[in-house]
Amino acid sequence: MVNAFEIQGGKPLKGEITPQGAKNEALQILSAVLLTEEKITISNIPDIKDVNKLIELLGDMGVIVEKLSEDTYTFEAKEIDQDFFQSDAFKSKGGGLRGSIMIVGPLLARFGKASIPKPGGDKIGRRRLDTHFLGFEKLGAQFNYNPEDGFFNVDASNLQGTYILLDEASVTGTANIVMAAVLAKGITTIYNAACEPYLQQLCKMLNRMGAKISGIGSNLLTIEGVTRLGGTEHRMLPDMIEIGSFIGLAAMTGSEITIKNVHYNELGMIPDVFRRLGIKLELRGDDIYIPAQDHYEIETFIDGSIMTIADAPWPGFTPDLLSIVLVVAIQAKGSVLIHQKMFESRLFFVDKLLDMGAQIILCDPHRATVIGLDKQVQLRGISMTSPDIRAGVSLLIAALSAQGKSTIYNIEQIERGYQHIDKRLLALGADIKRI
């Protein structure tokens, strides 16, 4: 069966939209339930494939999962079935989900051993897992990779706190090592730690469970090991990538949109980057209001040279929004250089935008220059396929602004990151249907 979205573009949208819970936070927070046998309640969980798969995987391991409402679950990891980790079921489920790597830290910390199939996920270049494994090894874990069954087996019966300098400020790597270190003996110091709001959320949750983590929000975390953790309640932040996507959507389609409950203080420089593209947005309470705009003009640097927008580790601009910025720049006045430093194939979806009539020069796998059309020319609808989550939503935004009909195939990729996106866009007046 082919799953696709059919979109009649070129219509301005109007209304309010509420961002879902943060996907990237969910994968960490859900894995942390394995650190205690006590009950943990988590709310604002997004209803998306990657997250639902992880919840299902937790249930398969023996975690008692109870759904209280649409977005709220309780988890009780009293007894974990250790044999499950050697099973074919774990290999197929764990291998198809990138986030499954996140269960290794908690399992090592609590049970002293773990095994994990080689993870899958997005095709956006080589996402290394070395950071995770090097961190576990520093804490005293021993690894062997079995090429015959494709499993990494880890023995960590005696984790000891230590000084760790991460080779890259990996968010998932930092989270995994923190979860392993909270129950290790002694003090662990992690330097060059990621400091994203999602990671701060995880550390705060662990502290409520009885962990002793200091330096939260900085790139130097100090973790004093404890012997056990207890239950807690946790509510996830709204997804900042969705918020950025909706700002871009409003600008590109000339729509008046209010994004509700955005936790503005946790958005870092995201609103400012969109302002640099000339997009007007105002904060009303904790909502972002974007007026309908016929034009938006990209700022230049002070000396008049072309603006560059590049990704960087937090509090720099998140790489997940670069494809959105690139698409939004198509209809801006002026030019901008998009520099994607972290992943080498995330810009390859621009060929579809060129087919739609965009003016973009792909300089190399990491850089693209966008020459804005200033809404003088409308993009035209085409048929296309979504290569990864973020490019998929960028193409969706382009299609909603384009003239005529667009069809986007492989929408499973979009739905791995955005819940009920078609229904929520319909509520804003979009002409989108699933075929």
C-alpha positions as CSV (number, residue, x, y, z in Angstrom):
1,M,0.0,0.0,0.0
2,V,1.3,3.4,-0.9
3,N,1.0,6.1,1.7
4,A,1.2,9.6,0.4
5,F,-0.1,13.2,1.0
6,E,-1.9,15.0,-1.8
7,I,-1.7,18.8,-1.4
8,Q,-3.4,21.6,-3.3
9,G,-1.2,24.5,-2.5
10,G,-1.2,28.2,-2.7
11,K,-3.9,28.8,0.0
12,P,-3.2,31.1,3.0
13,L,-3.9,29.3,6.3
14,K,-5.3,30.8,9.5
15,G,-5.8,29.8,13.1
16,E,-4.1,28.3,16.1
17,I,-1.8,25.2,16.4
18,T,-0.3,23.6,19.5
19,P,3.1,21.9,19.1
20,Q,3.4,18.3,20.2
21,G,5.7,17.1,23.0
22,A,9.3,17.0,22.0
23,K,10.3,13.9,20.1
24,N,14.0,14.2,21.0
25,E,13.2,14.6,24.6
26,A,10.8,11.7,24.6
27,L,13.4,9.1,23.5
28,Q,15.6,10.0,26.5
29,I,12.9,10.4,29.1
30,L,11.2,7.1,28.2
31,S,14.5,5.2,28.5
32,A,15.1,6.7,31.9
33,V,12.1,4.8,33.3
34,L,14.4,1.7,33.3
35,L,16.5,3.2,36.1
36,T,14.0,2.5,38.9
37,E,11.5,-0.2,39.8
38,E,9.1,2.5,41.0
39,K,6.3,4.1,39.0
40,I,7.0,7.1,36.7
41,T,4.3,9.2,35.1
42,I,5.1,11.1,31.9
43,S,2.8,13.5,30.1
44,N,2.8,15.5,26.8
45,I,4.2,12.4,25.0
46,P,3.9,12.9,21.2
47,D,1.9,10.2,19.4
48,I,4.5,9.4,16.7
49,K,6.0,6.2,15.3
50,D,9.5,6.5,16.9
51,V,8.1,7.2,20.3
52,N,5.3,4.5,20.1
53,K,7.8,1.9,19.0
54,L,10.0,2.7,22.0
55,I,7.0,2.5,24.4
56,E,6.1,-0.9,22.8
57,L,9.7,-2.0,23.2
58,L,9.6,-1.1,26.9
59,G,6.5,-3.2,27.3
60,D,8.2,-6.2,25.5
61,M,11.0,-6.0,28.0
62,G,8.6,-6.4,30.9
63,V,7.9,-2.8,31.9
64,I,4.3,-2.4,33.1
65,V,2.9,0.4,30.8
66,E,-0.4,2.0,31.5
67,K,-2.0,4.7,29.2
68,L,-3.9,7.3,31.3
69,S,-4.9,9.6,28.5
70,E,-3.9,10.6,24.9
71,D,-0.5,11.9,26.0
72,T,0.0,10.5,29.5
73,Y,1.4,7.1,30.5
74,T,2.7,5.5,33.6
75,F,5.7,3.1,33.5
76,E,6.8,0.6,36.1
77,A,10.1,-1.3,35.4
78,K,9.9,-3.7,38.3
79,E,11.0,-6.8,36.5
80,I,12.9,-6.7,33.2
81,D,13.1,-9.9,31.1
82,Q,16.9,-10.2,30.5
83,D,16.4,-13.1,27.9
84,F,14.3,-10.7,25.7
85,F,17.6,-8.9,24.7
86,Q,18.9,-12.0,23.0
87,S,15.7,-12.6,21.0
88,D,15.0,-12.2,17.3
89,A,12.0,-10.0,18.3
90,F,14.4,-7.5,20.0
91,K,16.7,-7.6,17.1
92,S,14.0,-6.6,14.6
93,K,12.3,-4.1,16.8
94,G,15.5,-2.6,18.4
95,G,17.3,-2.6,15.1
96,G,14.6,-0.6,13.3
97,L,14.6,2.2,15.8
98,R,17.5,4.7,16.3
99,G,16.3,5.7,19.7
100,S,16.8,2.1,21.0
101,I,20.4,2.9,21.7
102,M,19.1,5.1,24.6
103,I,18.1,2.0,26.7
104,V,21.7,0.9,27.0
105,G,22.8,3.5,29.6
106,P,20.0,2.7,32.0
107,L,20.3,-1.0,31.6
108,L,24.0,-0.9,32.3
109,A,23.5,1.2,35.3
110,R,20.8,-0.9,36.9
111,F,21.6,-4.5,35.7
112,G,25.3,-4.4,34.9
113,K,24.8,-5.7,31.3
114,A,23.1,-4.9,28.1
115,S,23.0,-5.9,24.4
116,I,21.8,-3.9,21.5
117,P,21.4,-4.6,17.8
118,K,23.0,-2.2,15.4
119,P,20.5,0.7,15.3
120,G,18.7,2.1,12.2
121,G,16.8,5.4,11.7
122,D,17.3,8.4,9.4
123,K,19.5,8.4,6.3
124,I,21.4,11.7,6.9
125,G,25.0,10.6,6.7
126,R,27.1,8.7,9.2
127,R,25.7,9.2,12.7
128,R,28.4,7.7,14.8
129,L,27.6,5.8,18.0
130,D,31.2,5.9,19.2
131,T,30.6,8.7,21.7
132,H,28.1,6.5,23.6
133,F,30.4,3.4,23.7
134,L,33.6,5.4,24.5
135,G,31.7,6.9,27.4
136,F,30.5,3.6,28.7
137,E,34.1,2.2,28.4
138,K,35.5,5.0,30.5
139,L,33.0,4.2,33.2
140,G,34.4,0.6,33.1
141,A,32.0,-1.2,30.7
142,Q,33.5,-3.9,28.4
143,F,32.2,-4.4,24.9
144,N,32.2,-7.0,22.3
145,Y,30.6,-6.7,18.9
146,N,29.4,-10.0,17.5
147,P,29.4,-9.6,13.7
148,E,27.5,-12.9,13.3
149,D,24.4,-11.9,15.1
150,G,24.9,-8.1,14.7
151,F,24.7,-7.4,18.5
152,F,26.8,-5.3,20.7
153,N,27.1,-7.0,24.1
154,V,28.2,-4.9,27.1
155,D,29.3,-6.0,30.5
156,A,29.2,-3.3,33.2
157,S,29.0,-5.1,36.5
158,N,31.3,-2.6,38.2
159,L,30.7,1.0,36.8
160,Q,33.0,3.5,38.4
161,G,32.8,7.3,38.2
162,T,35.5,9.0,36.2
163,Y,36.5,12.1,34.1
164,I,35.1,12.0,30.6
165,L,35.9,14.5,27.8
166,L,33.4,13.8,25.0
167,D,34.8,13.7,21.5
168,E,31.6,15.5,20.3
169,A,28.8,17.2,22.2
170,S,26.3,14.5,21.2
171,V,22.9,14.9,22.8
172,T,22.0,11.2,22.8
173,G,25.6,10.3,23.8
174,T,25.5,12.7,26.8
175,A,22.1,11.5,27.9
176,N,23.1,7.9,27.7
177,I,26.3,8.4,29.7
178,V,24.5,10.5,32.3
179,M,22.0,7.7,32.8
180,A,24.8,5.1,33.2
181,A,26.7,7.4,35.6
182,V,23.8,8.2,38.0
183,L,24.1,4.8,39.6
184,A,27.9,4.3,39.2
185,K,30.2,4.4,42.2
186,G,31.9,7.7,42.9
187,I,31.9,11.0,40.9
188,T,31.7,11.3,37.1
189,T,32.6,14.5,35.3
190,I,31.4,15.0,31.7
191,Y,33.1,17.9,29.8
192,N,31.9,19.0,26.4
193,A,28.5,17.7,27.4
194,A,25.5,18.6,25.3
195,C,23.4,21.2,27.0
196,E,20.1,21.2,25.0
197,P,16.9,21.9,26.9
198,Y,15.9,18.3,26.4
199,L,19.0,17.1,28.2
200,Q,18.4,19.7,31.0
201,Q,14.9,18.2,31.3
202,L,16.4,14.7,31.6
203,C,18.9,15.8,34.3
204,K,16.1,17.6,36.3
205,M,13.9,14.5,36.1
206,L,16.8,12.3,37.3
207,N,17.5,14.7,40.2
208,R,13.8,14.5,41.2
209,M,14.3,10.7,41.2
210,G,17.2,11.1,43.7
211,A,20.2,11.5,41.4
212,K,22.9,14.1,42.2
213,I,23.7,16.0,39.0
214,S,25.1,19.5,39.0
215,G,26.1,21.9,36.2
216,I,22.7,21.4,34.4
217,G,22.5,23.8,31.4
218,S,26.3,24.0,31.0
219,N,28.8,21.8,29.1
220,L,30.4,20.5,32.3
221,L,28.2,18.1,34.3
222,T,29.2,16.6,37.6
223,I,27.3,13.4,38.7
224,E,27.7,12.0,42.2
225,G,26.6,8.3,42.0
226,V,23.7,7.1,44.2
227,T,22.7,3.5,45.0
228,R,19.1,3.7,43.9
229,L,16.5,6.0,42.2
230,G,12.8,6.4,42.9
231,G,9.6,7.3,40.9
232,T,8.6,10.8,39.8
233,E,6.3,12.7,37.4
234,H,7.5,14.5,34.3
235,R,6.0,16.7,31.6
236,M,7.8,17.1,28.3
237,L,8.6,20.4,26.6
238,P,6.9,21.3,23.4
239,D,8.8,20.3,20.3
240,M,11.0,23.2,19.3
241,I,11.5,21.7,15.8
242,E,7.7,21.8,15.3
243,I,7.6,25.4,16.5
244,G,10.2,26.4,14.0
245,S,8.5,24.4,11.3
246,F,5.2,26.3,12.0
247,I,6.9,29.7,11.9
248,G,8.3,28.8,8.5
249,L,5.0,27.5,7.3
250,A,3.2,30.8,8.2
251,A,5.8,32.9,6.4
252,M,6.0,30.8,3.3
253,T,2.2,30.6,2.8
254,G,1.5,34.2,3.9
255,S,-0.7,33.0,6.8
256,E,-1.7,34.4,10.1
257,I,-0.9,31.7,12.7
258,T,-0.7,31.6,16.5
259,I,1.5,28.8,17.9
260,K,0.3,28.0,21.4
261,N,2.3,27.3,24.6
262,V,5.8,27.4,23.1
263,H,7.9,27.7,26.3
264,Y,9.6,30.6,24.7
265,N,12.6,30.8,27.1
266,E,13.6,27.3,25.9
267,L,13.7,28.1,22.2
268,G,17.2,29.6,22.3
269,M,18.0,31.5,19.1
270,I,15.3,29.9,16.9
271,P,13.0,33.0,16.9
272,D,15.9,35.3,16.1
273,V,17.1,33.2,13.1
274,F,13.6,33.4,11.6
275,R,13.6,37.2,12.3
276,R,16.9,37.4,10.4
277,L,15.0,36.0,7.4
278,G,12.6,39.0,7.8
279,I,9.8,37.1,9.4
280,K,7.7,39.1,11.9
281,L,6.7,37.3,15.0
282,E,5.6,38.5,18.4
283,L,5.3,36.9,21.8
284,R,1.8,37.0,23.3
285,G,1.9,35.4,26.8
286,D,3.6,32.1,26.0
287,D,2.2,32.0,22.4
288,I,4.0,33.1,19.2
289,Y,1.8,35.2,16.9
290,I,2.9,35.4,13.2
291,P,0.9,38.0,11.1
292,A,0.1,37.3,7.5
293,Q,3.1,38.7,5.5
294,D,3.3,39.4,1.7
295,H,7.0,40.0,1.9
296,Y,9.9,39.2,4.1
297,E,13.5,40.3,3.5
298,I,16.7,38.6,4.6
299,E,19.0,40.8,6.6
300,T,22.6,41.1,5.4
301,F,25.6,41.2,7.7
302,I,26.6,44.7,8.8
303,D,29.2,45.1,6.0
304,G,26.5,44.2,3.4
305,S,27.8,40.6,2.7
306,I,25.4,37.7,2.3
307,M,23.9,36.3,5.5
308,T,25.1,32.8,6.5
309,I,23.0,30.6,8.7
310,A,24.8,27.6,10.1
311,D,24.0,24.9,12.7
312,A,26.0,24.5,15.9
313,P,25.7,22.6,19.1
314,W,23.2,24.2,21.6
315,P,22.9,27.1,22.3
316,G,23.7,27.4,18.6
317,F,21.1,26.9,16.0
318,T,19.8,23.3,15.7
319,P,20.6,21.4,12.6
320,D,17.1,20.0,12.5
321,L,15.7,23.4,11.4
322,L,18.2,24.2,8.6
323,S,16.1,22.5,6.0
324,I,13.1,24.5,7.1
325,V,15.1,27.8,6.9
326,L,16.3,26.8,3.5
327,V,12.8,26.3,2.2
328,V,11.5,29.5,3.8
329,A,14.4,31.5,2.2
330,I,13.1,30.5,-1.3
331,Q,10.3,33.1,-1.1
332,A,12.3,35.8,0.8
333,K,13.8,38.9,-0.7
334,G,17.6,38.6,-0.8
335,S,20.0,35.7,-0.6
336,V,21.3,33.5,2.2
337,L,24.0,30.8,2.5
338,I,22.8,27.7,4.4
339,H,25.8,25.8,5.9
340,Q,24.9,22.4,7.3
341,K,28.0,21.4,9.2
342,M,26.9,18.3,11.1
343,F,25.4,15.9,8.5
344,E,26.7,15.5,5.0
345,S,23.5,14.5,3.1
346,R,20.8,16.6,4.6
347,L,20.8,19.1,1.8
348,F,20.3,16.6,-1.0
349,F,16.5,17.2,-1.1
350,V,17.1,20.6,-2.9
351,D,16.8,18.8,-6.2
352,K,13.0,18.5,-5.6
353,L,12.8,22.3,-4.7
354,L,14.6,23.1,-8.0
355,D,12.0,21.1,-9.8
356,M,9.4,23.3,-8.1
357,G,11.1,26.4,-9.4
358,A,13.3,27.5,-6.5
359,Q,16.6,29.2,-7.2
360,I,19.2,27.3,-5.2
361,I,22.9,26.6,-5.8
362,L,24.1,23.5,-4.1
363,C,27.7,24.4,-3.5
364,D,28.7,21.0,-1.9
365,P,27.1,18.4,0.4
366,H,27.2,20.9,3.2
367,R,26.3,24.2,1.7
368,A,23.6,25.7,-0.4
369,T,23.0,29.3,-1.5
370,V,19.3,30.3,-1.8
371,I,18.4,33.2,-4.1
372,G,15.0,34.4,-2.8
373,L,12.1,34.8,-5.3
374,D,10.4,37.5,-3.1
375,K,7.1,35.9,-3.9
376,Q,7.3,37.2,-7.5
377,V,7.1,33.6,-8.8
378,Q,5.1,30.9,-7.1
379,L,6.6,27.4,-6.8
380,R,4.8,24.8,-8.8
381,G,3.4,21.5,-7.4
382,I,5.2,18.3,-8.3
383,S,5.4,14.6,-7.1
384,M,8.2,13.9,-4.7
385,T,9.5,11.5,-2.1
386,S,10.6,12.4,1.5
387,P,14.1,11.3,2.3
388,D,14.1,12.1,6.0
389,I,11.9,13.6,8.7
390,R,13.0,17.2,8.4
391,A,13.4,17.3,4.7
392,G,9.9,15.8,4.5
393,V,8.3,18.6,6.4
394,S,10.3,21.2,4.4
395,L,8.9,19.7,1.2
396,L,5.4,19.7,2.8
397,I,5.8,23.5,3.5
398,A,7.0,24.1,0.0
399,A,4.0,22.1,-1.4
400,L,1.5,24.1,0.7
401,S,2.9,27.3,-0.8
402,A,3.1,26.0,-4.3
403,Q,0.6,26.5,-7.1
404,G,-1.3,23.3,-8.1
405,K,-1.2,19.8,-6.9
406,S,1.8,18.2,-5.1
407,T,2.1,14.5,-4.0
408,I,4.6,13.5,-1.3
409,Y,5.4,9.8,-1.0
410,N,7.2,8.0,1.8
411,I,5.3,10.1,4.4
412,E,6.2,7.5,7.0
413,Q,9.4,9.5,7.3
414,I,7.4,12.6,8.2
415,E,5.2,10.8,10.6
416,R,8.2,9.5,12.5
417,G,8.5,13.0,13.8
418,Y,5.2,14.9,13.5
419,Q,2.0,13.6,15.0
420,H,-1.3,13.8,13.0
421,I,0.3,16.5,10.8
422,D,-2.4,16.2,8.1
423,K,-5.3,16.7,10.6
424,R,-3.6,19.6,12.3
425,L,-2.9,21.3,9.0
426,L,-6.5,20.7,7.9
427,A,-7.7,22.6,11.0
428,L,-5.7,25.6,9.7
429,G,-7.5,25.4,6.4
430,A,-4.9,23.4,4.4
431,D,-6.1,21.3,1.4
432,I,-4.2,18.1,2.3
433,K,-5.4,14.5,2.1
434,R,-3.9,11.1,2.6
435,I,-4.0,8.7,-0.3
